[in-house]
Amino acid sequence: MSVETITTISPITNKPIVTRNGLSDIELEALPRTAKDAFLSYRRTSLADRQKIVKKALSLIRMRQDELARELTEQMGRPIAFANKEITTAIARAEHLLKISDDALKDTDGEAEKGFKRYIRKVPLGPVLVLFAWNYPYLILVNSLIPALLCGNSVIIKPSPQTPTIAEHMRQIFEEAGLAQNVIQYLHCGSFTQLESLVRAEDIQLVCFTGSVAGGLAVQSAAKDRVTARVGLELGGKDPAYVRKDVDVKWAAEEIVDGAVFNSGQSCCSLERVYVDAKIHDEFIGALREVLKGYKLGDPFDTSTHVGPVISKMAAETIRSHIKDALDKGAIDATPENESFRSPPSDGNYVAPTLLTNVSHSMTVMKDETFGPVIPVMKVHSDEEAIALMNDSEFGLTASIWTKDVKKGKELADDVEAGTVFVNRCDYPSPVS
């Protein structure tokens, strides 16, 4: 069988920028066995030694941060003005995990009884497979890699073909920091058949997947016949915001635009639908328009750019199809005049931020994940109507409520069906959660 060639296409120019080779079937089969051998040795290292390695690696990442950020902009298109922030947050997240690792991994005492000593001991699982996405590759990878290493596991990491070099950098950095060879391995792969065989490998004890719904379901299906396989999935979202009538309109509009448009709307927790009290609806739309007038769509290497390209031609087509479906069903394009929105660079996958009003749940843009810089706003007449609409979704990643009455916001949050509910904040990558 020939070895797969994987090519990264720049979202800025639509030209090839990185080429990597996949693995032969024989090489692929050896990965879990090598990970198991590395695990049997690494598991016997002390937590203190693992902590030292992670701490040193984070120091090396910080030293190379500007270089890594520039490469991130090149491969996935986030404006250079913001690329560094992800790496800063990833380091902060890892430092938090370091901070809590002693307490998290110590023995837990059981019920006291004369003649017995009961306790729960946390032990490493074995080789961990981490499949991570391109939109926040450092932050997503840190969420799985650092706990796995601190617990004493070996790790195989598979980056998105869109951001292939992240895996290479991380292995090199951790080995420079003192990690034994093969505790971290990586592979480049675009073949689900090969990934399926890796998920099914008996030496793999945990699979951590962050990506699309379809990809996550495929991973889950591949692992379904394995008794010992554990699978963690973080998939799509259709995150709602509810803006109550008592809100500070100008401030909330700035936050809502940022939550919907940052990273070209390509965040797991981007705001994808906005419900606004009818009493302030028109004023709020006006405030959103004013904010959007100040945004710049363009070359992500220009430090004045707010919004860069989306990841691919296919992604751009999906976003535009959601906008068209909404307009065909009666939505109104309320996007303000903005020269940069009308004339972005010609070669890349640029989609202008779009503000839609008069939307409803009959429209794709209010039901399916758009993953683009679109702000659909729907008028509501009560808290109860807003909460019912927020919950009218198969997704439940995050949600937000915007109000000056924080106590009421917390009360409403109890009725929202989402893993994380913010009051007066959205899409916030906290280092501690």
Secondary structure as GFF3:
##gff-version 3
##sequence-region A 1 433
A	DSSP	beta_strand	5	9	.	.	.	ID=ss1
A	DSSP	beta_strand	16	21	.	.	.	ID=ss2
A	DSSP	alpha_helix	25	42	.	.	.	ID=ss3
A	DSSP	alpha_helix	47	63	.	.	.	ID=ss4
A	DSSP	alpha_helix	65	76	.	.	.	ID=ss5
A	DSSP	alpha_helix	80	105	.	.	.	ID=ss6
A	DSSP	beta_strand	108	109	.	.	.	ID=ss7
A	DSSP	beta_strand	119	120	.	.	.	ID=ss8
A	DSSP	beta_strand	128	131	.	.	.	ID=ss9
A	DSSP	alpha_helix	137	151	.	.	.	ID=ss10
A	DSSP	beta_strand	155	158	.	.	.	ID=ss11
A	DSSP	alpha_helix	165	176	.	.	.	ID=ss12
A	DSSP	beta_strand	184	186	.	.	.	ID=ss13
A	DSSP	alpha_helix	192	199	.	.	.	ID=ss14
A	DSSP	beta_strand	206	210	.	.	.	ID=ss15
A	DSSP	alpha_helix	213	223	.	.	.	ID=ss16
A	DSSP	beta_strand	230	234	.	.	.	ID=ss17
A	DSSP	beta_strand	239	243	.	.	.	ID=ss18
A	DSSP	alpha_helix	249	261	.	.	.	ID=ss19
A	DSSP	three_ten_helix	262	265	.	.	.	ID=ss20
A	DSSP	beta_strand	271	277	.	.	.	ID=ss21
A	DSSP	alpha_helix	281	293	.	.	.	ID=ss22
A	DSSP	alpha_helix	313	328	.	.	.	ID=ss23
A	DSSP	beta_strand	332	333	.	.	.	ID=ss24
A	DSSP	alpha_helix	339	342	.	.	.	ID=ss25
A	DSSP	beta_strand	354	357	.	.	.	ID=ss26
A	DSSP	three_ten_helix	364	366	.	.	.	ID=ss27
A	DSSP	beta_strand	374	380	.	.	.	ID=ss28
A	DSSP	alpha_helix	383	390	.	.	.	ID=ss29
A	DSSP	beta_strand	398	402	.	.	.	ID=ss30
A	DSSP	alpha_helix	406	413	.	.	.	ID=ss31
A	DSSP	beta_strand	420	423	.	.	.	ID=ss32
###
